[in-house]
Amino acid sequence: MKDNVLISLTSIQWQDNEKTETELMTRANYRTEHGRDIISYEDTSATGFEGSVTTITAEGSGSASIVRSGTANSVLSLEIGRKHYCQYGTPYGPLQIGVYTHAIRNTLARDGKLYLKYTLDLNSSYLSDNEIIMTIHKTNKRKDHTNV
């Protein structure tokens, strides 16, 4: 995977009236393919999924997916106003979770920002409300010039 951008990723989780917020800055690959924005990055011990790759695909502001593969595997499908049932890998085996999407704001092509807001449930029992806020910082490849 060729890393061509730097991303900052803030993940916010609300569970039992407690807010947990994590921030990550990492190198990633960003490309546009068939009208979809695709961001892939290697997970590290900081994310808790070392040895995996996470790929976030956003199609406009109507749908998105978060796919993790490697040592941890999961697929979350997000579509505004719809509930999807998705596989989520854990060290104890896969779980089927419900994902209801409240908001997707994809302005990656314009200003490098993506916002996702969704609720997770397990067997129709509430797990958490989640937000992901991503900003892409394009890196400049500099060439060293030596005066002769």
FENNOR-V310309 format. One record per residue. RES is the residue in one letter. SS is DSSP state (a for helix, b for strand, c for the rest). D_CENTER is the distance of its C-alpha to the mean C-alpha in Angstrom with 1 decimal. Layout:
res=RES ss=SS d_center=D_CENTER
res=RES ss=SS d_center=D_CENTER
This chain:
res=M ss=c d_center=16.6
res=K ss=c d_center=17.8
res=D ss=c d_center=15.9
res=N ss=c d_center=16.8
res=V ss=b d_center=14.7
res=L ss=b d_center=13.8
res=I ss=b d_center=10.6
res=S ss=b d_center=10.7
res=L ss=b d_center=7.9
res=T ss=b d_center=9.5
res=S ss=b d_center=8.7
res=I ss=b d_center=11.8
res=Q ss=b d_center=13.4
res=W ss=b d_center=16.8
res=Q ss=b d_center=19.0
res=D ss=c d_center=22.8
res=N ss=c d_center=23.0
res=E ss=b d_center=21.3
res=K ss=b d_center=18.5
res=T ss=b d_center=16.3
res=E ss=b d_center=14.3
res=T ss=b d_center=12.6
res=E ss=b d_center=12.1
res=L ss=b d_center=11.1
res=M ss=b d_center=12.5
res=T ss=b d_center=12.3
res=R ss=b d_center=13.4
res=A ss=b d_center=11.3
res=N ss=b d_center=12.5
res=Y ss=b d_center=12.3
res=R ss=b d_center=14.5
res=T ss=b d_center=15.6
res=E ss=b d_center=17.2
res=H ss=c d_center=19.2
res=G ss=c d_center=17.8
res=R ss=b d_center=14.1
res=D ss=b d_center=11.7
res=I ss=b d_center=10.0
res=I ss=b d_center=8.0
res=S ss=b d_center=8.5
res=Y ss=b d_center=9.2
res=E ss=b d_center=11.4
res=D ss=c d_center=10.9
res=T ss=c d_center=14.0
res=S ss=c d_center=16.1
res=A ss=c d_center=14.5
res=T ss=c d_center=11.4
res=G ss=c d_center=13.9
res=F ss=c d_center=12.8
res=E ss=c d_center=15.1
res=G ss=c d_center=16.0
res=S ss=b d_center=12.8
res=V ss=b d_center=10.5
res=T ss=b d_center=6.8
res=T ss=b d_center=6.6
res=I ss=b d_center=4.7
res=T ss=b d_center=8.1
res=A ss=b d_center=9.6
res=E ss=b d_center=13.3
res=G ss=c d_center=14.9
res=S ss=c d_center=14.3
res=G ss=c d_center=15.3
res=S ss=b d_center=12.7
res=A ss=b d_center=9.2
res=S ss=b d_center=7.9
res=I ss=b d_center=5.4
res=V ss=b d_center=8.0
res=R ss=b d_center=9.0
res=S ss=b d_center=12.6
res=G ss=b d_center=15.3
res=T ss=c d_center=16.7
res=A ss=c d_center=14.2
res=N ss=c d_center=13.4
res=S ss=b d_center=11.5
res=V ss=b d_center=10.8
res=L ss=b d_center=9.6
res=S ss=b d_center=11.1
res=L ss=b d_center=11.0
res=E ss=b d_center=14.2
res=I ss=b d_center=16.0
res=G ss=c d_center=18.8
res=R ss=c d_center=18.5
res=K ss=b d_center=17.9
res=H ss=b d_center=16.6
res=Y ss=b d_center=17.4
res=C ss=b d_center=14.9
res=Q ss=b d_center=15.4
res=Y ss=b d_center=14.0
res=G ss=b d_center=15.6
res=T ss=b d_center=17.3
res=P ss=c d_center=20.1
res=Y ss=c d_center=22.5
res=G ss=b d_center=21.5
res=P ss=b d_center=19.2
res=L ss=b d_center=18.8
res=Q ss=b d_center=18.6
res=I ss=b d_center=16.7
res=G ss=b d_center=16.9
res=V ss=b d_center=14.0
res=Y ss=b d_center=15.5
res=T ss=b d_center=13.7
res=H ss=b d_center=15.4
res=A ss=b d_center=13.9
res=I ss=b d_center=11.8
res=R ss=b d_center=12.9
res=N ss=b d_center=12.2
res=T ss=b d_center=14.5
res=L ss=a d_center=12.9
res=A ss=a d_center=16.3
res=R ss=a d_center=18.4
res=D ss=a d_center=17.1
res=G ss=c d_center=13.7
res=K ss=b d_center=11.8
res=L ss=b d_center=9.1
res=Y ss=b d_center=9.4
res=L ss=b d_center=8.4
res=K ss=b d_center=11.1
res=Y ss=b d_center=12.0
res=T ss=b d_center=14.5
res=L ss=b d_center=14.7
res=D ss=b d_center=18.2
res=L ss=b d_center=20.0
res=N ss=c d_center=23.3
res=S ss=c d_center=23.2
res=S ss=b d_center=23.2
res=Y ss=b d_center=20.8
res=L ss=b d_center=18.3
res=S ss=b d_center=16.2
res=D ss=b d_center=14.8
res=N ss=b d_center=11.3
res=E ss=b d_center=9.8
res=I ss=b d_center=6.8
res=I ss=b d_center=8.6
res=M ss=b d_center=7.8
res=T ss=b d_center=11.0
res=I ss=b d_center=12.1
res=H ss=b d_center=15.4
res=K ss=b d_center=17.4
res=T ss=c d_center=19.6
res=N ss=c d_center=23.2
res=K ss=c d_center=24.9
res=R ss=c d_center=28.3
res=K ss=c d_center=31.4
res=D ss=c d_center=34.1
res=H ss=c d_center=37.4
res=T ss=c d_center=40.5
res=N ss=c d_center=43.7
res=V ss=c d_center=46.6
